[in-house]
Structure formats: structure tokens, C-alpha cells
Amino acid sequence: MSRQGKVRQGRWNTTQSAAPRAVYRALFENSDLAFFVIAVLPDGAFVFEDTNAAVARFQKRPEESIKGCSPAECLIPEIGPCLEENLRLCFETGKAHAFERSMDMPHGHTSLTTTLTPIANRERAIGHIVGMARDITLERDLLSAVGQRTSIMEGIDATAPGLIYLFDVKRQCSRYVGGASPQGYDADEFVRMGNRIIAEQLHPDDLPAVGRHLDALGRLRDGEVAALEYRLRHKDGHYVHCLSRDTVFSRSPDGRVELVLGIAIDISEQKGMEQEVRHLSEQLVTMRSDERRRIAQDLHDSTGQHLIAAELALIRVQSAHAEWLAGGAATSMADALTDVMDEIKQAEREIRVLSFLLHPPSIETRRPSEAIRSLAVGFGSRAGIDVEARIDPAADALPDAVAVSLFRVCQEALTNVHRHARPSKVKVTLEMRETTVSLAVADDGVGFDQARHKLVGGNGLGLSGMRDRMQALGGSLEIHSNGGTEVIATAPRDGPGLGGF
């Protein structure tokens, strides 16, 4: 006789009273729960006596009934043997038993929690085991996500290069998220300081810039990043340079920025390196200026004197042979001597111009407006070029770093004009604006092919030096050539600052 024949069909359901049957029916009709009844046969085997529809997803052959079959016979390998093992444990202990099982199913990874409850018969022997399995995949995924989030936050906290915070735009206060404070405070100390960080730890000179930055956070667009450099007092008393980068984290229902996510890092080492580079650059400029001064002096004292001596010798030749030179037969000799004299005079003018450009009036001993005007006018008088200089007297208030850089740019630009442009007129303009200062040197010379200039990498040491000077100030250098050439140098009128958003 088969196992199925030994199972009394329907006995489990029909022998129950009305109330238990209603509960039984409710469980069986719940498709979210896999509900089943296992009959314990006299030989100790376990076979299905009843199941609901949810069990079918775990059958080997969904089209066949599983009543009277053992779990190993009719369920998929990932579940059948495991269920029989736990049924045996429940039967032997006579106590309710629960277990979890995770497996890879055709539709994806699945986790189940199963509860087995033994049911005694009239002889007080266990005749049935009621089982209920619930899919807990989503719960496990959520727990895993929470665990991953915790792990990620711990990793960020341990490896973040600075302090991670949320800034409440409405309350104007920060909330600690993770990372290490560039001021040396631990998380608890940072939280206790609250809004006093800005009031007590910020460098006084940076208060205006930080105030503008905080006001602007409420106007950030999604995905936009606002950056600001500032100084904060370290726990040990010295100031550290910090860089904050902020972006929108959440908005209120009406679309206003509510929370801003930011990170603040210590950039003191970077600032120190930048200062060292500026110092080296200043040393290089000083060495270059000294070398130019030496060359200019040599041109004036040596080469120039030799040319003057050659000119005087030619004058004596012309004077001593005046009568001979007056003859028609000596016309070619006279022309040759005249050409030599012209070349010598041209060389003298060239030396005067180059000597002046190499060693112009010192910017260090004059007001910026006077020094740049003298440079432009002196160049024009020596080169025989009409130079118009429009210099804003307000330039005298420029910081030394800005004034010296603009003077050197003007010096280099006029040198290029003399070497390459062959102009008849040059215009030098220094204009003070609200936040910037602009120097323009324009000529009406031959100009150059900008496309070819870029193609061959033709910025030259002069132009690259001018560009480097402006970039060091946080400014820019533009070059335009169209029927002449114009060099425009622009810099912040207050000099290189702490940066902004």
C-alpha cells in the first residue's frame, strides 16, 4: 500500500470545529505564506497531507499533487532535504522549531523562515507537524543594506580626508556626519561647539567671505558645488587653512534648500607649498631682473661705446677725405659710408631701446601709475614710436604683488612689440574696475597668425611668463591679433585672496 494510501485524505480539515476551520482556511488562502500539514507515518516517514498554493513555487513538478509525497520527493533540492532534516528535529524534541534557509532561485536569491509546530494525536503521540514558511528576502536585503550603510559610514569616518557635515540653511547650523575635524577636535567636541565654530574659531578677516558663502548656499542648484577657502583656529591655537565644498542634500516641500552636504579639509600643507612656489618664483624674477640689469649695463658701457667709437671713426674718414669724396668717381664709396653710418645709428637706437626695456625705471621706487607711464613713454621716445599711455591714478593703491606683476607684463609686452610688431603707434591702458584691474597693450603692427601660433605651441618664454604671473594672482591673460596685436592682463585688484565659491 502506497504512502498516499495510508494518509487519511481530508481528515485534518473535516475533524476540526468551525472556528479552527476558519483559521485554517485563512492561512491556506494567504498566498504570502507557504502553509502545509505534514503527516507522521507509523514508520516515522514524513509526507504532505495538505498544502496551500504558495507551496507550489517550491515543487519539482508543479503540475502534480504533492499530497502523500515526502518533501525530498516533491520539493526542489534546495528545500526538500533541509525540510526533512528539520521535521526530524521537531518530531524528536516534540517542540516547535524554526529555521531559516537562503537559496538561489530562477527568479533570484530567496530567503525563507520556516516554523514547524508538532501536533499530538489522541494517544499523545505526534501525528502531524504544521509548517508555515515566509519569504524574508526583502527584510534580509534591508538588513544587509543597513549593514552596508553602517560599514560605509564607518569606512568614510576612518578614511575621509576631512570633516563631513550637514548644514541646516534655515537654522544656520552644522550637524556632524563623519570624518575628522581639521581643527583637531573629536566628534563629541565638534557637536558641543555647535554654532560657536564660526563665531569663535573663524579668522576675523574671513568673516565677510564666509557670511556671503553661507547666504549663497540657499540659492544652490541641484548638482552645483560651492567651494570656499578660509582659516579656522586649531585646537592648539594656530590657524589652519581649510577648504569647504558644499552641495544640496535635501529641499523642503516648497523647493527651498533645506540641508547642504559638505566636506571641510585642511589645505595648510598645500598653501605652504603654494607659498614656497611663489617665493621661488619671486627669487627667479629677482635673478632675472638682476641679469637684465647687468646685460643692459654691458650694452651701454661696452657695446654702445664701441659703436660710438666706430661712428666717430667714420666721421673722421668722411672729413679727412672730403675733397676726394666730392668727386663723381667716389660716389659709390660715399654711399657705402653713409649706409655704414645709418646701420651704426640704427644699432645705437636698438641698444638704447633694449637697454631701457631690460632695465626700465624701477617699480620698487616709484608709484605704480608713474612707473608704468614712464615705461610706456620712455619706450616710445627711444624706439621712435607714437605711444599713448592712459593710466588710472587709482592704480597707486594696488598691492605690491599686483603692481609689480602688471609692470612686468607691460615690460614684456613692449619688448615683444619692439621685436616683432614694427608698429607706428602703441596704446597702453591701465584701468581700475570694481573688483579687478586691467592692463592692455595694443599696437597697429603686423600682428600674427593666432591659429598657427597655437598649433606650433608658440607661447614663448615671454608670453608664458606673462600668463603665469596673472594666473598666480588669480587673473588671466588674453592675446588678440587682428590688424595689430593686443595683450590684455586682468587681475583681482586686491591681489590673490583666500578664494570663493
ChimeraX attribute file (.defattr): number of C-alpha atoms within 10 A of each C-alpha:
attribute: neighborCount
match mode: 1-to-1
recipient: residues
	/A:1	5
	/A:2	8
	/A:3	15
	/A:4	16
	/A:5	9
	/A:6	12
	/A:7	17
	/A:8	11
	/A:9	14
	/A:10	10
	/A:11	10
	/A:12	15
	/A:13	13
	/A:14	10
	/A:15	10
	/A:16	12
	/A:17	9
	/A:18	10
	/A:19	9
	/A:20	12
	/A:21	15
	/A:22	12
	/A:23	11
	/A:24	15
	/A:25	13
	/A:26	11
	/A:27	17
	/A:28	20
	/A:29	15
	/A:30	13
	/A:31	14
	/A:32	14
	/A:33	19
	/A:34	24
	/A:35	24
	/A:36	22
	/A:37	22
	/A:38	26
	/A:39	26
	/A:40	23
	/A:41	15
	/A:42	9
	/A:43	6
	/A:44	11
	/A:45	15
	/A:46	25
	/A:47	26
	/A:48	24
	/A:49	25
	/A:50	20
	/A:51	20
	/A:52	17
	/A:53	15
	/A:54	19
	/A:55	19
	/A:56	18
	/A:57	13
	/A:58	17
	/A:59	21
	/A:60	16
	/A:61	14
	/A:62	13
	/A:63	8
	/A:64	10
	/A:65	14
	/A:66	23
	/A:67	20
	/A:68	22
	/A:69	19
	/A:70	22
	/A:71	23
	/A:72	20
	/A:73	15
	/A:74	23
	/A:75	22
	/A:76	16
	/A:77	14
	/A:78	15
	/A:79	18
	/A:80	18
	/A:81	16
	/A:82	14
	/A:83	20
	/A:84	17
	/A:85	11
	/A:86	17
	/A:87	24
	/A:88	15
	/A:89	15
	/A:90	20
	/A:91	23
	/A:92	11
	/A:93	10
	/A:94	16
	/A:95	13
	/A:96	17
	/A:97	17
	/A:98	15
	/A:99	13
	/A:100	13
	/A:101	16
	/A:102	16
	/A:103	12
	/A:104	10
	/A:105	13
	/A:106	7
	/A:107	6
	/A:108	8
	/A:109	10
	/A:110	17
	/A:111	18
	/A:112	18
	/A:113	15
	/A:114	19
	/A:115	18
	/A:116	24
	/A:117	19
	/A:118	23
	/A:119	20
	/A:120	13
	/A:121	10
	/A:122	7
	/A:123	7
	/A:124	8
	/A:125	13
	/A:126	18
	/A:127	19
	/A:128	22
	/A:129	25
	/A:130	20
	/A:131	22
	/A:132	20
	/A:133	21
	/A:134	17
	/A:135	18
	/A:136	16
	/A:137	16
	/A:138	11
	/A:139	11
	/A:140	15
	/A:141	13
	/A:142	12
	/A:143	12
	/A:144	12
	/A:145	12
	/A:146	12
	/A:147	12
	/A:148	12
	/A:149	12
	/A:150	12
	/A:151	12
	/A:152	12
	/A:153	16
	/A:154	14
	/A:155	13
	/A:156	17
	/A:157	17
	/A:158	13
	/A:159	12
	/A:160	17
	/A:161	16
	/A:162	24
	/A:163	22
	/A:164	25
	/A:165	21
	/A:166	22
	/A:167	23
	/A:168	19
	/A:169	18
	/A:170	11
	/A:171	10
	/A:172	11
	/A:173	16
	/A:174	22
	/A:175	16
	/A:176	17
	/A:177	18
	/A:178	21
	/A:179	24
	/A:180	25
	/A:181	23
	/A:182	23
	/A:183	24
	/A:184	13
	/A:185	15
	/A:186	12
	/A:187	15
	/A:188	9
	/A:189	11
	/A:190	20
	/A:191	15
	/A:192	10
	/A:193	14
	/A:194	13
	/A:195	15
	/A:196	12
	/A:197	16
	/A:198	17
	/A:199	10
	/A:200	12
	/A:201	17
	/A:202	19
	/A:203	16
	/A:204	12
	/A:205	10
	/A:206	15
	/A:207	15
	/A:208	9
	/A:209	16
	/A:210	19
	/A:211	11
	/A:212	12
	/A:213	17
	/A:214	16
	/A:215	12
	/A:216	13
	/A:217	22
	/A:218	18
	/A:219	12
	/A:220	17
	/A:221	12
	/A:222	12
	/A:223	10
	/A:224	11
	/A:225	16
	/A:226	19
	/A:227	17
	/A:228	18
	/A:229	21
	/A:230	23
	/A:231	24
	/A:232	22
	/A:233	18
	/A:234	17
	/A:235	13
	/A:236	9
	/A:237	10
	/A:238	10
	/A:239	17
	/A:240	21
	/A:241	22
	/A:242	21
	/A:243	21
	/A:244	20
	/A:245	17
	/A:246	25
	/A:247	22
	/A:248	23
	/A:249	16
	/A:250	16
	/A:251	14
	/A:252	9
	/A:253	8
	/A:254	6
	/A:255	8
	/A:256	14
	/A:257	22
	/A:258	19
	/A:259	25
	/A:260	21
	/A:261	19
	/A:262	22
	/A:263	23
	/A:264	23
	/A:265	22
	/A:266	23
	/A:267	18
	/A:268	16
	/A:269	11
	/A:270	11
	/A:271	14
	/A:272	12
	/A:273	12
	/A:274	13
	/A:275	12
	/A:276	12
	/A:277	13
	/A:278	14
	/A:279	12
	/A:280	12
	/A:281	15
	/A:282	13
	/A:283	12
	/A:284	12
	/A:285	13
	/A:286	12
	/A:287	12
	/A:288	13
	/A:289	15
	/A:290	14
	/A:291	14
	/A:292	19
	/A:293	18
	/A:294	15
	/A:295	16
	/A:296	23
	/A:297	17
	/A:298	14
	/A:299	18
	/A:300	18
	/A:301	11
	/A:302	11
	/A:303	16
	/A:304	20
	/A:305	14
	/A:306	13
	/A:307	16
	/A:308	14
	/A:309	12
	/A:310	15
	/A:311	19
	/A:312	13
	/A:313	12
	/A:314	17
	/A:315	14
	/A:316	12
	/A:317	13
	/A:318	16
	/A:319	11
	/A:320	11
	/A:321	10
	/A:322	12
	/A:323	10
	/A:324	13
	/A:325	18
	/A:326	11
	/A:327	10
	/A:328	9
	/A:329	10
	/A:330	12
	/A:331	13
	/A:332	11
	/A:333	11
	/A:334	18
	/A:335	12
	/A:336	11
	/A:337	16
	/A:338	15
	/A:339	12
	/A:340	15
	/A:341	17
	/A:342	13
	/A:343	13
	/A:344	18
	/A:345	15
	/A:346	12
	/A:347	15
	/A:348	20
	/A:349	16
	/A:350	17
	/A:351	20
	/A:352	19
	/A:353	23
	/A:354	23
	/A:355	21
	/A:356	23
	/A:357	23
	/A:358	22
	/A:359	20
	/A:360	22
	/A:361	17
	/A:362	15
	/A:363	20
	/A:364	11
	/A:365	8
	/A:366	13
	/A:367	17
	/A:368	27
	/A:369	22
	/A:370	17
	/A:371	20
	/A:372	30
	/A:373	22
	/A:374	18
	/A:375	24
	/A:376	25
	/A:377	17
	/A:378	18
	/A:379	25
	/A:380	20
	/A:381	12
	/A:382	17
	/A:383	19
	/A:384	13
	/A:385	16
	/A:386	16
	/A:387	20
	/A:388	17
	/A:389	18
	/A:390	17
	/A:391	18
	/A:392	16
	/A:393	14
	/A:394	13
	/A:395	20
	/A:396	15
	/A:397	13
	/A:398	19
	/A:399	14
	/A:400	15
	/A:401	15
	/A:402	23
	/A:403	25
	/A:404	19
	/A:405	20
	/A:406	25
	/A:407	21
	/A:408	18
	/A:409	26
	/A:410	25
	/A:411	23
	/A:412	18
	/A:413	23
	/A:414	24
	/A:415	19
	/A:416	14
	/A:417	23
	/A:418	20
	/A:419	11
	/A:420	13
	/A:421	18
	/A:422	16
	/A:423	18
	/A:424	14
	/A:425	15
	/A:426	23
	/A:427	16
	/A:428	25
	/A:429	19
	/A:430	25
	/A:431	17
	/A:432	18
	/A:433	11
	/A:434	7
	/A:435	10
	/A:436	14
	/A:437	23
	/A:438	19
	/A:439	22
	/A:440	22
	/A:441	24
	/A:442	25
	/A:443	24
	/A:444	19
	/A:445	20
	/A:446	16
	/A:447	19
	/A:448	16
	/A:449	12
	/A:450	13
	/A:451	10
	/A:452	10
	/A:453	12
	/A:454	10
	/A:455	9
	/A:456	8
	/A:457	9
	/A:458	13
	/A:459	13
	/A:460	9
	/A:461	9
	/A:462	14
	/A:463	19
	/A:464	13
	/A:465	15
	/A:466	23
	/A:467	18
	/A:468	17
	/A:469	25
	/A:470	22
	/A:471	16
	/A:472	19
	/A:473	19
	/A:474	15
	/A:475	20
	/A:476	18
	/A:477	21
	/A:478	12
	/A:479	14
	/A:480	15
	/A:481	17
	/A:482	13
	/A:483	12
	/A:484	18
	/A:485	21
	/A:486	22
	/A:487	21
	/A:488	19
	/A:489	25
	/A:490	23
	/A:491	25
	/A:492	21
	/A:493	21
	/A:494	16
	/A:495	20
	/A:496	17
	/A:497	11
	/A:498	14
	/A:499	12
	/A:500	15
	/A:501	16
